Amino acid sequence: MKNTKLAAFILAGVMALSLVACNSMESDAKKVAKRAYEIEQIYSKKWDTSNFTRSDDNKIREYMNFTNKMYEKHGKDREGREKFNSLVDKELKKLQKE
């Protein structure tokens, strides 16, 4: 009886952690997509890259650093990378339609 309760408790904990991890991945994917959309807007407004300002360069650099951190966090294996890419693409498409 005690083992069953313990197993149920452990299973509930694992499920809670996986739910938090999924929410974290979705949240991070939304952040990456939003930043990617902002970078697209910078490029669409300035066809000639010689017109980029220092703030544009900083935004692009910050985006690249943030994206790399998110891929390190969520892309430890092929499945994680594919899922994260899929979530980012989905969110980016939503933003582009707006």
CORKARA-V517610 format. One record per helix or strand. SS is the DSSP state (@ for helix, = for strand). FROM is the first residue (numbers start at 1). TO is the last residue. If there is no record, write none. Layout:
# CORKARA-V517610
<<SS & FROM & TO> <SS & FROM & TO>>
This chain:
# CORKARA-V517610
<<@ & 2 & 45> <@ & 49 & 51> <@ & 54 & 74> <@ & 78 & 97>>
